[in-house]
Amino acid sequence: MKVVHVAAGIIVRDQQVFISKRSSEQHQGDKWEFPGGKVESGESVLEALTRELKEEVNLEVVNAHVFHQLEFDYGDKVVQLDFYLVDNFEGVGKGLEGQQTEWVNIHDLTNYTFPAANQVIVEMLVAQFA
């Protein structure tokens, strides 16, 4: 089974994190996610993250560092996820592809439905920022 490599940004500001909702047509549709996208051939994970956040949510990454890496098997697809904590950025976050976006208090993340692969990240964030 093909592995899809994804870079995801955990964009934080003042105890809040920026999340977006996947469209109903996408894999794991109608669930919330940490914005990002596929790492293209010849691209570093950080380059992919920077490109995807600009294209998807209008944010320019100024500083980001690795938060957590994992591989998750959904049965129909395997994803390799590289989560970066983005703690310095420029721009105003908004859904450039029509997706709903929100700034959410980190402690409220558990009230949102995320893809199964993201659950460990939600738990880690809530614990880290407690």
MARMI-706999 format. One record per residue (C-alpha): residue number from 1; residue in one letter; x, y, z. Coordinates in steps of 0.05 Angstrom, whole numbers, m for minus. Example, Ala and Ser with C-alpha at 12.3 -4.5 7.8 and 13.67 -1.06 7.14 Angstrom:
<sites>
<site><resi>1</resi><resn>A</resn><X>246</X><Y>m90</Y><Z>156</Z></site>
<site><resi>2</resi><resn>S</resn><X>273</X><Y>m21</Y><Z>143</Z></site>
</sites>
This chain:
<sites>
<site><resi>1</resi><resn>M</resn><X>0</X><Y>0</Y><Z>0</Z></site>
<site><resi>2</resi><resn>K</resn><X>25</X><Y>69</Y><Z>m19</Z></site>
<site><resi>3</resi><resn>V</resn><X>46</X><Y>115</Y><Z>38</Z></site>
<site><resi>4</resi><resn>V</resn><X>24</X><Y>187</Y><Z>33</Z></site>
<site><resi>5</resi><resn>H</resn><X>74</X><Y>235</Y><Z>65</Z></site>
<site><resi>6</resi><resn>V</resn><X>40</X><Y>296</Y><Z>97</Z></site>
<site><resi>7</resi><resn>A</resn><X>68</X><Y>358</Y><Z>130</Z></site>
<site><resi>8</resi><resn>A</resn><X>20</X><Y>389</Y><Z>181</Z></site>
<site><resi>9</resi><resn>G</resn><X>26</X><Y>455</Y><Z>219</Z></site>
<site><resi>10</resi><resn>I</resn><X>5</X><Y>464</Y><Z>291</Z></site>
<site><resi>11</resi><resn>I</resn><X>m2</X><Y>539</Y><Z>288</Z></site>
<site><resi>12</resi><resn>V</resn><X>m3</X><Y>569</Y><Z>358</Z></site>
<site><resi>13</resi><resn>R</resn><X>m16</X><Y>639</Y><Z>384</Z></site>
<site><resi>14</resi><resn>D</resn><X>m34</X><Y>658</Y><Z>456</Z></site>
<site><resi>15</resi><resn>Q</resn><X>m57</X><Y>589</Y><Z>480</Z></site>
<site><resi>16</resi><resn>Q</resn><X>m97</X><Y>581</Y><Z>416</Z></site>
<site><resi>17</resi><resn>V</resn><X>m86</X><Y>536</Y><Z>356</Z></site>
<site><resi>18</resi><resn>F</resn><X>m110</X><Y>547</Y><Z>284</Z></site>
<site><resi>19</resi><resn>I</resn><X>m149</X><Y>489</Y><Z>255</Z></site>
<site><resi>20</resi><resn>S</resn><X>m188</X><Y>478</Y><Z>190</Z></site>
<site><resi>21</resi><resn>K</resn><X>m244</X><Y>431</Y><Z>171</Z></site>
<site><resi>22</resi><resn>R</resn><X>m235</X><Y>380</Y><Z>115</Z></site>
<site><resi>23</resi><resn>S</resn><X>m286</X><Y>382</Y><Z>59</Z></site>
<site><resi>24</resi><resn>S</resn><X>m336</X><Y>325</Y><Z>57</Z></site>
<site><resi>25</resi><resn>E</resn><X>m305</X><Y>299</Y><Z>m8</Z></site>
<site><resi>26</resi><resn>Q</resn><X>m236</X><Y>289</Y><Z>23</Z></site>
<site><resi>27</resi><resn>H</resn><X>m209</X><Y>228</Y><Z>59</Z></site>
<site><resi>28</resi><resn>Q</resn><X>m231</X><Y>236</Y><Z>131</Z></site>
<site><resi>29</resi><resn>G</resn><X>m280</X><Y>289</Y><Z>107</Z></site>
<site><resi>30</resi><resn>D</resn><X>m318</X><Y>336</Y><Z>153</Z></site>
<site><resi>31</resi><resn>K</resn><X>m265</X><Y>327</Y><Z>207</Z></site>
<site><resi>32</resi><resn>W</resn><X>m220</X><Y>382</Y><Z>235</Z></site>
<site><resi>33</resi><resn>E</resn><X>m146</X><Y>381</Y><Z>221</Z></site>
<site><resi>34</resi><resn>F</resn><X>m81</X><Y>418</Y><Z>231</Z></site>
<site><resi>35</resi><resn>P</resn><X>m71</X><Y>451</Y><Z>162</Z></site>
<site><resi>36</resi><resn>G</resn><X>m19</X><Y>424</Y><Z>115</Z></site>
<site><resi>37</resi><resn>G</resn><X>m13</X><Y>377</Y><Z>56</Z></site>
<site><resi>38</resi><resn>K</resn><X>27</X><Y>327</Y><Z>16</Z></site>
<site><resi>39</resi><resn>V</resn><X>102</X><Y>330</Y><Z>11</Z></site>
<site><resi>40</resi><resn>E</resn><X>119</X><Y>333</Y><Z>m63</Z></site>
<site><resi>41</resi><resn>S</resn><X>178</X><Y>298</Y><Z>m95</Z></site>
<site><resi>42</resi><resn>G</resn><X>243</X><Y>336</Y><Z>m84</Z></site>
<site><resi>43</resi><resn>E</resn><X>213</X><Y>378</Y><Z>m29</Z></site>
<site><resi>44</resi><resn>S</resn><X>235</X><Y>379</Y><Z>44</Z></site>
<site><resi>45</resi><resn>V</resn><X>180</X><Y>371</Y><Z>97</Z></site>
<site><resi>46</resi><resn>L</resn><X>190</X><Y>444</Y><Z>119</Z></site>
<site><resi>47</resi><resn>E</resn><X>186</X><Y>468</Y><Z>46</Z></site>
<site><resi>48</resi><resn>A</resn><X>122</X><Y>429</Y><Z>37</Z></site>
<site><resi>49</resi><resn>L</resn><X>92</X><Y>457</Y><Z>101</Z></site>
<site><resi>50</resi><resn>T</resn><X>111</X><Y>529</Y><Z>82</Z></site>
<site><resi>51</resi><resn>R</resn><X>81</X><Y>521</Y><Z>12</Z></site>
<site><resi>52</resi><resn>E</resn><X>17</X><Y>487</Y><Z>36</Z></site>
<site><resi>53</resi><resn>L</resn><X>3</X><Y>537</Y><Z>92</Z></site>
<site><resi>54</resi><resn>K</resn><X>10</X><Y>595</Y><Z>43</Z></site>
<site><resi>55</resi><resn>E</resn><X>m34</X><Y>561</Y><Z>m9</Z></site>
<site><resi>56</resi><resn>E</resn><X>m86</X><Y>534</Y><Z>39</Z></site>
<site><resi>57</resi><resn>V</resn><X>m93</X><Y>584</Y><Z>97</Z></site>
<site><resi>58</resi><resn>N</resn><X>m55</X><Y>647</Y><Z>76</Z></site>
<site><resi>59</resi><resn>L</resn><X>0</X><Y>641</Y><Z>128</Z></site>
<site><resi>60</resi><resn>E</resn><X>75</X><Y>651</Y><Z>118</Z></site>
<site><resi>61</resi><resn>V</resn><X>118</X><Y>608</Y><Z>164</Z></site>
<site><resi>62</resi><resn>V</resn><X>172</X><Y>648</Y><Z>200</Z></site>
<site><resi>63</resi><resn>N</resn><X>192</X><Y>595</Y><Z>251</Z></site>
<site><resi>64</resi><resn>A</resn><X>173</X><Y>522</Y><Z>258</Z></site>
<site><resi>65</resi><resn>H</resn><X>203</X><Y>461</Y><Z>290</Z></site>
<site><resi>66</resi><resn>V</resn><X>187</X><Y>386</Y><Z>292</Z></site>
<site><resi>67</resi><resn>F</resn><X>133</X><Y>369</Y><Z>343</Z></site>
<site><resi>68</resi><resn>H</resn><X>118</X><Y>296</Y><Z>329</Z></site>
<site><resi>69</resi><resn>Q</resn><X>123</X><Y>245</Y><Z>272</Z></site>
<site><resi>70</resi><resn>L</resn><X>79</X><Y>184</Y><Z>263</Z></site>
<site><resi>71</resi><resn>E</resn><X>53</X><Y>134</Y><Z>212</Z></site>
<site><resi>72</resi><resn>F</resn><X>m20</X><Y>115</Y><Z>213</Z></site>
<site><resi>73</resi><resn>D</resn><X>m57</X><Y>60</Y><Z>175</Z></site>
<site><resi>74</resi><resn>Y</resn><X>m129</X><Y>78</Y><Z>159</Z></site>
<site><resi>75</resi><resn>G</resn><X>m140</X><Y>12</Y><Z>123</Z></site>
<site><resi>76</resi><resn>D</resn><X>m151</X><Y>45</Y><Z>55</Z></site>
<site><resi>77</resi><resn>K</resn><X>m89</X><Y>88</Y><Z>60</Z></site>
<site><resi>78</resi><resn>V</resn><X>m26</X><Y>96</Y><Z>102</Z></site>
<site><resi>79</resi><resn>V</resn><X>m4</X><Y>166</Y><Z>121</Z></site>
<site><resi>80</resi><resn>Q</resn><X>64</X><Y>188</Y><Z>146</Z></site>
<site><resi>81</resi><resn>L</resn><X>52</X><Y>252</Y><Z>184</Z></site>
<site><resi>82</resi><resn>D</resn><X>104</X><Y>304</Y><Z>203</Z></site>
<site><resi>83</resi><resn>F</resn><X>74</X><Y>354</Y><Z>252</Z></site>
<site><resi>84</resi><resn>Y</resn><X>111</X><Y>420</Y><Z>261</Z></site>
<site><resi>85</resi><resn>L</resn><X>97</X><Y>470</Y><Z>315</Z></site>
<site><resi>86</resi><resn>V</resn><X>91</X><Y>538</Y><Z>280</Z></site>
<site><resi>87</resi><resn>D</resn><X>103</X><Y>590</Y><Z>334</Z></site>
<site><resi>88</resi><resn>N</resn><X>119</X><Y>649</Y><Z>289</Z></site>
<site><resi>89</resi><resn>F</resn><X>82</X><Y>667</Y><Z>225</Z></site>
<site><resi>90</resi><resn>E</resn><X>57</X><Y>725</Y><Z>184</Z></site>
<site><resi>91</resi><resn>G</resn><X>m11</X><Y>737</Y><Z>154</Z></site>
<site><resi>92</resi><resn>V</resn><X>m83</X><Y>727</Y><Z>175</Z></site>
<site><resi>93</resi><resn>G</resn><X>m106</X><Y>655</Y><Z>174</Z></site>
<site><resi>94</resi><resn>K</resn><X>m165</X><Y>641</Y><Z>129</Z></site>
<site><resi>95</resi><resn>G</resn><X>m191</X><Y>584</Y><Z>87</Z></site>
<site><resi>96</resi><resn>L</resn><X>m167</X><Y>599</Y><Z>16</Z></site>
<site><resi>97</resi><resn>E</resn><X>m199</X><Y>535</Y><Z>m11</Z></site>
<site><resi>98</resi><resn>G</resn><X>m268</X><Y>549</Y><Z>19</Z></site>
<site><resi>99</resi><resn>Q</resn><X>m255</X><Y>509</Y><Z>82</Z></site>
<site><resi>100</resi><resn>Q</resn><X>m279</X><Y>531</Y><Z>151</Z></site>
<site><resi>101</resi><resn>T</resn><X>m223</X><Y>554</Y><Z>198</Z></site>
<site><resi>102</resi><resn>E</resn><X>m221</X><Y>572</Y><Z>271</Z></site>
<site><resi>103</resi><resn>W</resn><X>m174</X><Y>594</Y><Z>326</Z></site>
<site><resi>104</resi><resn>V</resn><X>m189</X><Y>547</Y><Z>384</Z></site>
<site><resi>105</resi><resn>N</resn><X>m165</X><Y>548</Y><Z>456</Z></site>
<site><resi>106</resi><resn>I</resn><X>m117</X><Y>489</Y><Z>461</Z></site>
<site><resi>107</resi><resn>H</resn><X>m158</X><Y>461</Y><Z>520</Z></site>
<site><resi>108</resi><resn>D</resn><X>m220</X><Y>460</Y><Z>476</Z></site>
<site><resi>109</resi><resn>L</resn><X>m189</X><Y>417</Y><Z>421</Z></site>
<site><resi>110</resi><resn>T</resn><X>m220</X><Y>355</Y><Z>451</Z></site>
<site><resi>111</resi><resn>N</resn><X>m289</X><Y>383</Y><Z>433</Z></site>
<site><resi>112</resi><resn>Y</resn><X>m273</X><Y>377</Y><Z>359</Z></site>
<site><resi>113</resi><resn>T</resn><X>m272</X><Y>313</Y><Z>316</Z></site>
<site><resi>114</resi><resn>F</resn><X>m204</X><Y>301</Y><Z>285</Z></site>
<site><resi>115</resi><resn>P</resn><X>m180</X><Y>243</Y><Z>241</Z></site>
<site><resi>116</resi><resn>A</resn><X>m156</X><Y>184</Y><Z>284</Z></site>
<site><resi>117</resi><resn>A</resn><X>m83</X><Y>198</Y><Z>266</Z></site>
<site><resi>118</resi><resn>N</resn><X>m89</X><Y>267</Y><Z>298</Z></site>
<site><resi>119</resi><resn>Q</resn><X>m117</X><Y>244</Y><Z>366</Z></site>
<site><resi>120</resi><resn>V</resn><X>m48</X><Y>233</Y><Z>396</Z></site>
<site><resi>121</resi><resn>I</resn><X>m28</X><Y>304</Y><Z>375</Z></site>
<site><resi>122</resi><resn>V</resn><X>m90</X><Y>334</Y><Z>407</Z></site>
<site><resi>123</resi><resn>E</resn><X>m74</X><Y>296</Y><Z>472</Z></site>
<site><resi>124</resi><resn>M</resn><X>m1</X><Y>318</Y><Z>470</Z></site>
<site><resi>125</resi><resn>L</resn><X>m20</X><Y>391</Y><Z>459</Z></site>
<site><resi>126</resi><resn>V</resn><X>m71</X><Y>392</Y><Z>515</Z></site>
<site><resi>127</resi><resn>A</resn><X>m20</X><Y>361</Y><Z>562</Z></site>
<site><resi>128</resi><resn>Q</resn><X>37</X><Y>406</Y><Z>541</Z></site>
<site><resi>129</resi><resn>F</resn><X>m3</X><Y>471</Y><Z>547</Z></site>
<site><resi>130</resi><resn>A</resn><X>m40</X><Y>452</Y><Z>611</Z></site>
</sites>
